[in-house]
């Protein structure tokens, strides 16, 4: 059975642009949730941020991937759940070319990617579970578009914001992005002053508060 739902409306462009000015690792200072594991970028450096268009396919049939690519909007991120199969690639050079032509900014795959040289030369950013020459096929079996999917232990819903750079990948609820972008910007804006104070002789542990926490625990011990 095939299912296709419409993607939610994305956040305003200025919100995504503000998020893109920050780093994924700064998100990691604030929460433990929303970090798919086991995936790596096809090449570095890379960076992309955009709303997820999700696809769930059976392990061997990538028919729904082609339909989803045709539905991509400018700024979208294609997210593909291969139902636990991490041996076959469902996405390679032609998929990357078509997705980029639609204006997509990146792809996230629960399985591997193929056509490494072609995708790299195209400059289309992909996070995946490695690479593989063994591929899925057009069989017309089943698939679902814009449904919740599972990638690397994280649930990704249509419209969730996928934020990726050379450090890693985070998935953020769309409604939280504006406030989070401001918080990340404020946190990163404090770093130049902290570096200046370190250059002036102050210690990192005092500036960060680590020394106070350490001493408090030591006193209790």
N, C-alpha and C positions, 0 to 999 in steps of 0.2 A: 504494500500500500504506500502511496505517495501522499505527503501532506505539505502544503505550502501556506505559511502565514505571512502577513505584511510585517516589515520591520518597524519598530517604534520610531517616532521622530527623534532625531539626535539633539543633544544640548546645543545652545548657541555656539557659533564658531569661536567667539572670543574666549569662551570658557575652556574649550579644548586647546586653543592656542596658549592660554595661560598655563595650563597643565603641562604642555609640551616644553615650556621653558624651565621646568624642574626635572628632577631625576627620580627614576623608579626606586632607587635605594633609599631615598628620603621617605618614601611611603613605608618602606620596611622598618623605619625607626618608629612608626606610629601604630602599626597593626600587624598581627600575624595572619590575618585572613586574606584570601584572594590571590595567592601566589601559586600558580600551577607548577608542579614539580616534574622533573625528568625531561624538560624541553631545553633546547639550546638554539641560539641563532645560527642561521646558515653561514653568515659572515658578520664581521664587525669592522668598523662601527656601524650601528644602525639605530634608528629611533622612529617610533610611530605611535600615534594615539588616535583612537576613533571608536565609534560604536560597533558592536559585534553584530554581524549577520551570521547566524549559526546554521550548521548543517549536521545532521546525524545520518550516517550511512551504515549498511551492513559491511562486513569486512571486505567483500570482494567487488562491490558494485558502486561506482562513482557517478551514476546517472544524475543524482540530485545535486552533486557538486557543480555540474555544468549549468543547471537551472539556477542555482543560487548565484553563480558568477554573473549570469545575465541580469539578475535583480540588484546587483551592487550599485550603490550611489557613491558620489564623490566623497571621500573621507572615511568610507567604511573599512572595517577589518573583517576578513573572511575567517571564520572559526569552524573547524571540521572535527567532529567526533567520529572515530572509526570503530566504535563499539568494541574497544579493547584490542584491536589488531594493531600491533606495532611492527609488523613485518612487511606489509605492502604499502607502497606510496600511492596516494590518490591525487597527488598534486605535483606538477612539475613545470616545465617551460611554457607550454601552451596555456595552462591554467593561470600562470603568473602573468603572461602577456595579456590575456583577456581581462584579468582582474585589474591590472594596471591601466588598461585602456578604458575601463569603466570609471577609473578614478580612485580605486581602493588604495589604501596606504600600507597594507600589510596582510599577512595571513598567519594563523596559528593552527597547527595540525597536531592531533593526538598521536598520529603515526609519522612515518618518515616522508621526506621529500625526495624527488628525483630530478634529473636534468640539472645537476648542481652548477655546472659551468654556465649554462644558458640563463638560469635564474640569477646567478651572481652577476653576470655581465649585464643583465637587464636592470639590476639594481633594485629588485623587488624584495622587500624585507620579509623573511619567513622565520618563524620559530617552529621547530618540529622535534620529533623524537628520532633524530639522526637522519640518515639517508638510506635509500634502497633502490635497487634496479628492478625488483619484483613489484609489479603494479596491480592496482585494481582495474576493472574493466567496465565497459558500458553494457550492462545486462538487463536494465529495466526491472529490477527486482523490487526495491523499495527505498525509501529515504524520506527524511523530514527536514523542512526548512523553517528557520526562525521558531525553534522550540528550545527549551533548556537542554544543555549538553554538559557532559563531564569531560574535562581536560586536565590531566595531571592532578587528579584529586580535588579539583575546584569545579563548582557548578558555574557555568556561564550562561546567562540568559540573554535573549535577543535585546539589543540596545545597551547592555552593559558596556562600560568603557574599557577598552583594552589599551593599556599603557605599557610600552616596551622600549627598552634601550639596550645598550651593550651589556649592562649588568644583569638584566632579568626582565621579568614579565609580571604585571599585576593586573587584576581584573577588579573594576570599581563599579558599584551601583551608580547608574546615571544620575540619580537625584542628589548624590553626595559630592559630585565632582566640583561644583563651583566653590563650595566651602573648603574642600580639600585643597584645591589649587591655591587658594589664598593662604592656607595654613602652611603648605609646602614652601611657598614663596617667602613667607616670613621666616621660616626656619633656615632656609638657605641664605637669606639676606644677612643673617647674624654671623655667618662664617667668616667673612673678611675681617670683621672687628675681632673675632676670637683669634684669628691668625696673627693679627697685629699685636694683640696682647701676649701671645706666645712668643713672638719675636722680641717683645719687650722684657721677657723673662718670667712671665707668669706660667703656671703649670696647667697642663691640660686637665688633670684630675680636679683641680680647684675650679676651673672654669666650667667644667661639665657637671660638677656636683658629685663626682665619683669618690673624691676624698672624704666628703662628709658622710656619705653612705657607708663607706668602708670603715671609717672610725666609729660610727654609730653601731655597726654590727660587731666590731672588735670589742667595744665597751660592754656589749651584752654578753659576749663570750667570756 
